[in-house]
Amino acid sequence: MSVATEEAAEAAIGAACRALHLPTVRSEAARLAEIAARERLTHRGYLAEVLVAEVDERDSRRRARRVVEARFPRIKRLADFDCATSGAVTPATLASLAAGSFIGDPLCLIGDSGTGKSHLLIGTGVAACEGGRRVRYVTCAGLVNELAEAADDRVLSRVVARYGRLDLLCLDEVGYVHLDPKGAELLFQVITEREERASIAVASNASFSEWGATFSDPRLAAAVVDRLTFRAHIIETGTQSYRLVATRSRSRPAKSPDPKGA
């Protein structure tokens, strides 16, 4: 083909890709064409290469968008969780969370402050996002405040329905703050909306028996516990502070070599 013909072909590809919203094909077509010529791919093989490149890039952008939409306060990954430091969480548990094997049922992370609950919760949510699932992270207090504002603006049903459509709701810091009766009832609506339909993962520093102090009404607390524990995957992160152990291990001075052993 002449230079003019090649330039015309590139211009036509660019225009078509813009019209069809195929940015990756437009940016990668020339490079993949050179590889196809060098490896003597058929026209069909070359077409497969550019289309697969477009699909892969779209999947990558979708996963990244899911993570942003989830509103994590920071990014934590399960691969970065140190089981040796924790002592209560095993590699098998991390693998199960990463695979999302609990999806469809509740997940409860229970343990003292600093034992890695939020790391596990966020890491599980990030893994779910990267698996293509719709996820939202929110603290218990933050969710209740959002629901209260929605109720004041008369859009509560819309907000509850939006939370109901998520594949995974990551609810952190359950039990950290006392909820008044109205706030507890609003939270119960979201939990009920998702019951046996979509997963909710909660992290709490209080055992289930102590949740009555959070929800004021013992009957409401019992109903919440009942819904969150039915067919639930419960992971106890223990009492030893994950953060404290990690900090001590980093700050511990290296031992000087024994001169007698030199």
Buried (B, 14 or more C-beta within 10 A) or exposed (E): EEEEEEEEBBEEBBEEBEEEEBBBBBBBBEEBBEEBEEEEBEEEEBBEBBEEBBEEBBEEEEBEEBBEEBEBEEEBBBEEBBBEBBBBBEEEBBEBBBEBEBBEBBBBBBBBEBBBBBBBBBBBBBBBBBBEBBBBBBBBBBBBBBBBEBBEEEEBEEBBEBBBEBBBBBBBBBBBEEBEEEBBBBBBBBBBBBBEEBBBBBBBBBEBEEBBEBBBBEEBBBBBBEBBEEEBBEBBBBEBBBEEBBEEEEEEEEEEEEEEEE
